[in-house]
Amino acid sequence: MRFHDQNWQLVRVKSNGKAFLWTYERDGYINLNVKIRPEDRDFWRSIYASVIPGYHQNKEHWNTIILDDSIPEDDIKRMIAESYDLVSDSPTKRIYEVVKKIPKGKVATYAQIAALAGNPKMARAVGNALHKNPEPGIIPCHRVVDSKGHLADEFAFGGAGVQAKLLEEEGVEVIDNIVDLKKYQM
């Protein structure tokens, strides 16, 4: 509760404790403060008079939605969902999203995934995230190789030869545990 005021309540993401929604009453209306990407901030403010710069918060990163019945419910839900997505974002989540985009029959390097996930210096984090892959059937970590095309160590992906087998089933040629990056890199 902000300022020890019972009127202010916040909603946090359970996994990281970050707030994505503030609620409070002001001037007879319920207000919602939502986190916003700076590039989207003015879009919402220009469409609805009841979306204003974040009250008592950073005006660049927060918008206030005044619930005066002038904004369609779907747009309110969308702004709340976008706020949630912004604060629940994590490097691991971004890594998994990038890996999901590697097409069948192609591979990507750890460094390539790191760069596409927003930080070229986190290639090691890519390896760590993929080692903990929570959805092996959904997140195709077998399509990630090192900078020279080498496959992962034997313990990964269920044992010796499993990564090569999965790649070969997708049409990727593996010779001596190496993929030709000139031919197969995404």
Wavefront OBJ file of the C-alpha trace (Angstrom):
o trace
v 0.000 0.000 0.000
v 1.546 3.223 -1.184
v 2.137 5.968 1.384
v 0.533 3.715 4.049
v -2.780 4.670 2.430
v -5.476 1.957 2.388
v -6.767 3.594 -0.800
v -3.686 2.470 -2.783
v -3.300 -1.220 -3.605
v -0.840 -2.860 -5.915
v -0.745 -6.122 -7.799
v 2.609 -7.844 -8.207
v 3.926 -10.665 -10.361
v 4.334 -13.589 -7.980
v 7.566 -14.886 -9.515
v 9.573 -11.655 -9.249
v 7.582 -9.387 -6.908
v 7.405 -6.535 -9.421
v 4.270 -4.393 -9.476
v 2.378 -4.153 -12.760
v -0.900 -2.624 -11.554
v -1.743 0.032 -8.970
v -5.356 0.681 -8.030
v -6.744 3.621 -6.101
v -9.722 5.953 -5.907
v -9.237 9.569 -6.943
v -11.835 12.259 -7.625
v -14.652 9.733 -7.367
v -13.221 7.273 -9.929
v -11.233 4.089 -9.628
v -7.842 4.607 -11.287
v -5.444 1.980 -12.567
v -1.764 2.712 -13.061
v -0.162 0.378 -15.602
v 3.410 0.020 -16.801
v 3.799 0.993 -20.452
v 6.522 0.845 -23.056
v 7.602 4.419 -23.876
v 6.836 3.821 -27.562
v 3.203 2.912 -26.703
v 2.653 5.501 -23.996
v 1.416 8.337 -26.218
v -0.704 6.022 -28.374
v -3.052 5.230 -25.500
v -3.012 8.798 -24.221
v -3.971 10.131 -27.652
v -6.898 7.726 -28.111
v -8.551 8.155 -24.713
v -8.837 11.333 -22.648
v -9.113 9.039 -19.607
v -5.601 7.655 -20.131
v -3.170 10.139 -18.637
v 0.469 10.166 -17.510
v 0.958 7.927 -14.472
v -0.265 9.666 -11.333
v 2.463 9.625 -8.654
v 4.713 7.546 -10.916
v 7.269 7.945 -13.684
v 5.320 9.608 -16.506
v 7.517 7.995 -19.158
v 6.870 4.421 -18.031
v 3.400 4.509 -16.443
v -0.084 5.476 -17.590
v -3.123 6.060 -15.428
v -6.436 4.657 -16.671
v -9.417 6.483 -15.192
v -12.376 4.090 -15.055
v -15.096 6.516 -16.123
v -16.818 4.164 -18.622
v -15.209 5.922 -21.619
v -12.686 3.145 -22.384
v -13.834 -0.223 -23.760
v -13.228 -3.110 -21.377
v -11.132 -4.972 -23.980
v -8.680 -2.056 -24.204
v -8.433 -1.834 -20.419
v -7.669 -5.563 -20.265
v -5.111 -5.171 -23.055
v -3.274 -2.377 -21.218
v -3.208 -4.450 -18.010
v -1.934 -7.509 -19.909
v 0.784 -5.445 -21.603
v 1.836 -4.101 -18.206
v 2.027 -7.631 -16.823
v 4.089 -8.784 -19.798
v 6.547 -5.931 -19.313
v 7.297 -6.662 -15.666
v 7.196 -10.439 -15.951
v 9.799 -10.386 -18.717
v 13.080 -12.116 -17.938
v 16.175 -13.027 -19.945
v 15.258 -16.708 -19.677
v 11.776 -16.054 -21.011
v 13.222 -14.062 -23.935
v 15.705 -16.855 -24.662
v 12.922 -19.441 -24.818
v 10.854 -17.223 -27.123
v 13.783 -16.814 -29.531
v 14.573 -20.544 -29.529
v 10.928 -21.301 -30.376
v 11.416 -19.296 -33.587
v 14.264 -21.434 -34.946
v 12.668 -23.207 -37.905
v 12.867 -26.952 -38.451
v 15.903 -27.795 -40.534
v 17.904 -24.857 -39.165
v 20.159 -24.211 -36.172
v 21.292 -21.132 -34.272
v 24.325 -20.514 -32.089
v 24.272 -19.638 -28.410
v 25.650 -16.176 -29.246
v 23.037 -15.670 -31.941
v 20.241 -16.546 -29.489
v 21.754 -14.202 -26.883
v 21.812 -11.310 -29.349
v 18.261 -11.958 -30.524
v 17.134 -12.152 -26.880
v 18.504 -8.674 -26.276
v 21.992 -9.146 -24.839
v 24.858 -10.455 -26.992
v 26.964 -11.024 -23.861
v 24.675 -13.655 -22.328
v 25.612 -16.695 -24.422
v 26.355 -18.638 -21.208
v 22.897 -17.746 -19.906
v 21.461 -19.266 -23.076
v 23.195 -22.553 -22.293
v 21.970 -22.473 -18.695
v 18.390 -21.707 -19.725
v 18.353 -24.465 -22.339
v 19.776 -26.958 -19.863
v 16.704 -26.247 -17.680
v 14.254 -26.295 -20.608
v 10.798 -26.643 -19.004
v 9.093 -27.631 -22.273
v 11.390 -29.807 -24.434
v 8.618 -30.562 -26.926
v 7.779 -26.867 -27.315
v 11.192 -25.192 -26.938
v 13.437 -26.893 -29.530
v 16.751 -26.482 -27.725
v 18.245 -29.271 -29.837
v 18.483 -26.639 -32.622
v 21.108 -24.631 -30.701
v 24.819 -25.316 -31.305
v 28.062 -23.604 -30.404
v 29.811 -20.981 -32.536
v 31.554 -23.648 -34.629
v 28.503 -25.859 -35.098
v 29.404 -28.396 -32.403
v 26.562 -30.206 -30.684
v 26.094 -30.155 -26.898
v 27.844 -32.562 -24.544
v 26.463 -36.072 -24.197
v 24.459 -35.425 -21.012
v 22.252 -32.860 -22.738
v 18.994 -33.722 -24.498
v 18.711 -37.152 -22.928
v 22.050 -38.758 -23.690
v 24.674 -39.408 -26.327
v 23.533 -38.897 -29.883
v 20.039 -37.598 -29.067
v 20.646 -34.048 -30.318
v 22.151 -35.358 -33.562
v 19.207 -37.717 -34.031
v 16.647 -34.932 -33.503
v 18.451 -32.639 -35.947
v 18.827 -35.372 -38.568
v 15.084 -36.121 -38.300
v 14.545 -32.480 -39.301
v 16.871 -32.710 -42.293
v 20.011 -31.237 -40.725
v 23.153 -33.141 -41.646
v 25.435 -33.875 -38.670
v 28.974 -35.073 -39.341
v 31.199 -35.971 -36.361
v 28.827 -34.083 -34.027
v 29.170 -30.877 -36.072
v 26.602 -28.997 -38.166
v 27.711 -26.954 -41.180
v 26.675 -23.447 -40.137
v 27.042 -22.067 -43.656
v 24.370 -24.482 -44.784
v 22.035 -24.758 -41.767
v 22.368 -21.609 -39.661
v 19.191 -19.585 -39.443
l 1 2 3 4 5 6 7 8 9 10 11 12 13 14 15 16 17 18 19 20 21 22 23 24 25 26 27 28 29 30 31 32 33 34 35 36 37 38 39 40 41 42 43 44 45 46 47 48 49 50 51 52 53 54 55 56 57 58 59 60 61 62 63 64 65 66 67 68 69 70 71 72 73 74 75 76 77 78 79 80 81 82 83 84 85 86 87 88 89 90 91 92 93 94 95 96 97 98 99 100 101 102 103 104 105 106 107 108 109 110 111 112 113 114 115 116 117 118 119 120 121 122 123 124 125 126 127 128 129 130 131 132 133 134 135 136 137 138 139 140 141 142 143 144 145 146 147 148 149 150 151 152 153 154 155 156 157 158 159 160 161 162 163 164 165 166 167 168 169 170 171 172 173 174 175 176 177 178 179 180 181 182 183 184 185 186
